[in-house]
Amino acid sequence: MGGSASRPDPTPSKPDPPPRQELETPWRRIVWGQKEVLKKRLEELSVSNPDVQHIRILVVGQIGAGKSSFINSVNNTIQGRITSTALVDSCDCPCSQSFTKKLTIHRFINANGYLPFSLIDTMGLQPTLMAGCLPEDIINAVYGHVKTDYEFDPEEPLSHRSEDYISDPLLSDQAFCLVYIVDATTIDCLDERLADKLLIIRRRITDKRIPQVIIMTKVDEACPLVKKDLKKIYNSRKINEKVQMCSNKIGVPVNHIFPVKNYNDEININDDVDVLILKALDQIVNLANNRLRDAASN
């Protein structure tokens, strides 16, 4: 009784190689040699309303994302040296408590005087209830209802009966752009409760057409390619994916998301770090100035 001839097992197919982390064509163009051009544009910006001396920009972010470090990094690029205008907690992690407790205005100065914009620091956001800054306080701060040095209460939002509440804010009290600081290393696992808080804020201020921008920090920690060479940031597949993910989770369009590296342990400034920060800041300030012009005309 004959048996069928055994056939050799087919050669197992090789798995597809992982996609290259460095893209041949950058997904966003940037001119790395434009540092002085960008600085000059910011210094010479003409505020679109004569009743406003400096355009307010509100900065919010999850604890540990690098909110205060971003403000310091902006000052570093303008001063041309390492500074510490905003105090930063050395325990820079999402599980810690917010180091910023009060609404604080940061102005920036060069040899010719103050620049025509300011960044407003706020208490850090946390996913849990009765912890970190409350969405209602962020919304009130955007609309100019919160006085400088107001100490945020994580359990109760600012009341309109409080002495820290500005009932009839001027244009100069209001913020005309909201900047979210997001950590590139944790955007994959952004807590849904935190995302819900951001959505509340986003929906409320969108009604008033307040522009919103995301600063994505810690790109060097999120991508080895970028850690080795910051100029590869827009050739990085991983950073591109994180920007897309950030847009999907928070709802801000990709062209309003700027990956940057903050100054952290450096003792000298770096032109490439500065260009990324200045390019983001240039976009933020111009969006805010355009919104101020529109608000004044309504």
DOTOR-585520 format. One record per atom (N, C-alpha, C): x negated, y negated, z negated. Coordinates in steps of 0.05 Angstrom, whole numbers, plus 5000, padded with zeros to 4 digits. Layout:
<atoms>
XYZ/...
</atoms>
This chain:
<atoms>
498350245000/500050005000/498249755000/498449605021/496649375024/497649135008/495848974999/496448724985/495648485001/497048274996/496348025011/493647915002/492247815021/489547705015/489947464997/488347454976/488447214958/487246974972/488446754967/487446504979/486046334958/483846214966/482446054946/484145804938/483945734913/485345494904/484445254921/486445084928/485644844943/483844664926/482144524939/480344344924/481944124911/481744104884/483343894871/482543614881/484643454885/484043184895/482843014874/481042844882/479742664863/481542434856/481642354831/483342124824/482341864837/484241694843/483441444855/481641284836/479641164847/477841004830/479340764818/478640684794/480040454782/479540204799/481540024799/481139774815/478839614805/477539484824/475239314816/476239084799/474739024778/475438804760/474738534772/472838534791/472138274803/473438264831/475238064835/476538034861/474637894880/474737974905/472937844925/473737554930/476237494928/477237224932/478437114907/477636884897/478836784872/481736734875/483336784853/486136744854/486936454848/484936294841/485336004838/482735864844/482835654859/480435504866/479835294845/477235264840/476335054821/473634954830/473134694828/470534574834/469034544808/466934704805/465434714780/463834454775/463234304795/461534074791/463033814787/465633834779/467333594777/467633484748/465933554731/466233474703/466333174700/464533024711/464532734707/466832604722/467732714744/470032614759/472532634741/472832874729/475232924712/475132734688/472832704675/472632534652/473432244659/472432154682/473031874690/475931844695/477232034708/480132014713/481731994687/480932154667/482332134641/481831874627/479431774629/478731524616/480131284629/480531304655/481731074670/484731104675/485931304663/488831344667/490431094658/492331014674/494030794668/496730904658/497330844633/499830944621/502230814635/504130984642/506330894659/508430714646/508130664620/509930484607/508430294589/508730024592/507229834576/507729834546/510029954538/510629974510/509330204495/507830364510/506530604499/503530574502/502030574480/499130544481/497730814488/498831024477/497631284483/499831494485/499631664505/501631864510/501332094491/503532164477/503432384458/503832654471/502232844464/502433124474/502433304449/504533464447/504833634423/503633904429/502034004409/500534254412/501634454391/502634674401/503634884383/502235144390/502435334371/501235594378/501335784355/501036044361/501036254341/498536214324/498736274298/496436264280/494236454291/491836344293/489536504303/489036484332/490836344347/490536324376/488436124385/487735934367/485635744373/486735464379/489035394365/490335134370/488434904362/487534904337/485834694328/483134704342/482234944348/479634964363/479834844391/482234854403/482534724429/482434424426/483634314405/483434024401/480533944397/479134094381/476234034377/474734054404/475434254420/474034294445/474434054464/476933954464/477533714480/475733484470/475533444444/473833234433/470933274440/470033534440/467233594447/466633504476/468433564494/467933494522/467833184526/469433044511/469532754513/467132624500/466332734476/464132624462/461432704473/461432934487/458833044496/457133174475/458533254454/457133394431/459133554416/458133734399/459933894383/461033734359/463733734356/465033574335/467033754320/468333644300/470333794285/472533604276/473833484296/476033294290/478433434277/478933684285/481133834273/479934064257/480634084231/479534284214/480534564223/478634754223/479235024232/478635224210/480435414206/479935624186/478035824197/476035904181/474136104191/475436374194/477636424180/479136674184/481236624206/480336654231/481936574254/483436824265/485436924250/486937164258/489837124253/491537264269/494437224267/495637294240/494237454223/495337534198/494937324176/493237124181/492636924160/494836714160/494536534141/496436314139/495436074155/497235904164/496535674180/494735484164/492435404176/490735214163/491734934165/493234884187/494434624191/497134614177/497534434159/500034414144/501734174152/500433964163/501833714168/501733644198/503633474206/503533374233/501333164235/499333214251/496933054252/496332954281/495932694283/495232574310/492232564313/491332654336/488532644343/488132464367/486732244363/486032064385/483132114393/482432044417/479732104427/478431844437/475931814430/474531564435/471931614450/471231424468/468631434481/467331154477/465231104493/463830844489/465530604495/467630644511/469430414519/471930394502/472230564482/474630554465/476330804467/478730784456/480531014455/481631084482/481831344488/483031434512/486131414510/487531404532/490431334531/492231574526/491331774511/493031994504/492232104477/493932254464/493332374438/494532654438/493232834422/494233104418/495333124389/497733224386/498933244360/498833534351/497433574328/497033844317/499433904299/500234154298/502534244282/501734494267/503434564248/503134814234/503435054253/501835264249/501935494267/504535644266/505335764288/507735934289/507136214280/509036334267/508836614259/511436764266/511337024272/513737164280/515837204258/514937224233/516837284212/518437034204/520837094193/522436874183/521136744158/521736494155/520736334132/517736354129/516336354152/513436344153/512636184177/510536014173/509635844195/511635624201/511035484223/512635254231/515335354242/517435204236/520135284245/520635154273/522035304291/522635184317/524034914316/525834874297/527234624295/525334394290/523234444274/521234224269/519634164294/519034364309/517534314334/519234144353/521834214355/523634064373/523933774363/524233744337/524433474326/521833314331/519633444329/517033314334/516833224363/517733384382/517633314410/519333064415/521633044402/523432824406/522832574389/520632594374/519732364359/521032314332/522432514321/523832484296/522032534271/519532624275/517832704253/515632504249/515332404225/513232214219/510532344217/508432194223/505732294220/505232374191/503732584187/503032694160/505432844147/507632884161/509733044149/508733324144/509133424120/508233694113/510433894119/509834074137/511734274146/512534464124/515034534123/516134714103/517034964119/515735194115/516535434130/519235544123/520435444102/523035554093/525335374100/524835124106/527034934111/526134724131/527534674153/526834474172/527234194161/525934004174/526233724166/529133634168/530133514147/532933414146/533033124156/535233054169/535532774179/535832584155/536232694131/536432524107/533732474094/531632614104/529032584092/527732324100/525932224083/524431984089/522432024111/521832274117/519932344139/521332364166/523932314166/525532344191/525932064204/525232054230/525531804245/528231834260/530231684252/532831714264/533031604292/531631384297/531831254323/529031214334/527731434344/524931414353/524531244378/522231114378/521430964402/520131154422/519631054446/518231224465/515431294455/514231114440/511531164430/511531374408/513831444397/514031654376/514331934389/515131944414/515932194427/513532324441/513732594444/511732734459/512832794487/511132774507/512132804535/510933044549/509733224533/508933484543/508533664519/509333914521/508934104500/506934314510/504834354495/502734544502/502834784483/503135024494/503035264478/500235374479/499035444456/496435574456/496935874452/495936034471/496436324471/493736464472/493536684457/491036844455/491137054477/489137044495/489037234517/488637524508/487437564484/486937834475/489437964463/491537804457/493837924444/496437874460/496337754483/498737704499/500137964506/498638184509/499838444517/501838534496/501238464470/503038564449/504238334434/504938124448/506237894436/508837974421/508937914395/511237994379/513837874391/515838044394/518437954405/519637724389/519237734363/520437534345/519037264351/516437264356/515137014363/515936924390/516237104409/517237034436/519936904434/521637014416/524336894413/524136604403/522336554384/521936284374/521136094396/519236194413/518336024435/520535974455/522236174459/524536144477/526535934467/527035934441/528735734429/527735454435/525135414429/523835154434/524035084463/523335274480/523135224509/525835144520/528035284512/530635214522/531534944514/531034874489/531934614479/530534384492/527934394496/526534164507/526734164537/527334394550/527734394579/530134224586/532134214568/534434044573/533733754578/531533674565/530533394568/528333374588/527833594603/525833594624/523033534614/522433624590/519733594579/517933804591/515733734605/513933934617/512634104596/512134354603/510934544585/508534684599/506434704584/503934814594/502835024574/501635234584/500335424567/497335404570/495935394548/493035424547/492435704537/491235864554/490536134546/487636144537/487236194511/484536194500/483336474498/480736474490/479336724485/479036904510/478736774533/478436924558/475837084558/473836984545/471337134544/471537394528/473237384507/473637624491/475537824506/477137724524/479137894537/477938034562/475737924573/474738034598/471638034597/470338274599/467438284599/466138134622/467538134645/466437994668/466237694662/468237584649/468237294642/466337234620/466037424601/464137394579/461337364590/460737514611/458037504623/457637254639/459737164653/459536934670/462236794671/462436564658/465036424656/466036334683/464236294702/465036214729/466536434744/466636674733/468036894746/471036894736/471836704721/474536704709/476736734729/476436604752/478536624773/478036844793/475936994789/475537244804/476237484787/477037434762/477637654744/480437764748/480638024755/483238154758/484738154731/483138204709/484438224683/485537964674/484137744678/485237484670/487637404687/487537474712/489837424729/492337574719/491937834712/494137994702/495237874676/493437774659/494337664633/495937404637/495037244657/496537004663/499337074673/499537264691/502137354701/503837464678/502637614661/504137724638/505137504620/503437304615/504137074598/506536924610/506436884636/508636754650/511236904647/511137174649/513537334647/514637334619/512937334599/513837354571/514937094561/513636864569/514436604557/516036444576/515836494602/517536354622/516336104634/513736054628/512435824640/511135904667/511535744688/510435834714/507335854713/506336024731/503536094732/501835844736/502735654753/501135414758/501135214735/502535284713/502335124688/500935284666/499435494673/497935654654/495035624660/493435544640/490635494644/488935664625/487435864635/485636014618/483135844612/482335834587/480035684579/478435834558/476035744554/474435834531/474035594512/474835634487/474335424467/471535434458/470535214447/468035214432/468535344405/466835534397/467235664372/464635674356/462635824366/460135854351/457835704364/458435554386/456335414400/455335164384/452835094389/451734844377/451134644399/451434724424/451034534447/453434564466/454034344480/456234354499/455334494525/457334584541/456734734565/458534624587/457334564610/458834434632/461134604642/460834864644/462935044654/465235054634/464735064609/466835054588/468334794591/466834574594/468034304596/469834284620/469034384643/470634354667/473334494664/473334734653/475934864649/477734714631/476634604609/478234454590/479234194602/477434054616/478133794628/480233824651/479934044666/481934084688/484734134676/484834294655/487434344641/488434084630/486733934617/487533684604/488533474625/487133464647/487933284668/490833344678/491433594681/494133674689/496233604667/495533664642/497333614620/497933314618/495833144618/496232864614/497832734637/497332824661/498832724684/501832804684/502333054676/505133144673/506532974652/505132924629/506332764608/506832484617/504932364631/505232094641/507532064660/507832264678/510132254697/512732274682/512832444661/515332474646/515932214630/513932084619/514231824605/515431624625/514431614649/515431424669/518331474674/519131724677/521931794683/523731734659/522731784635/524331734611/524831434608/522831274613/523130984610/525030874630/525330994653/527130884674/530030974671/530431174653/533231274648/534631114626/
</atoms>
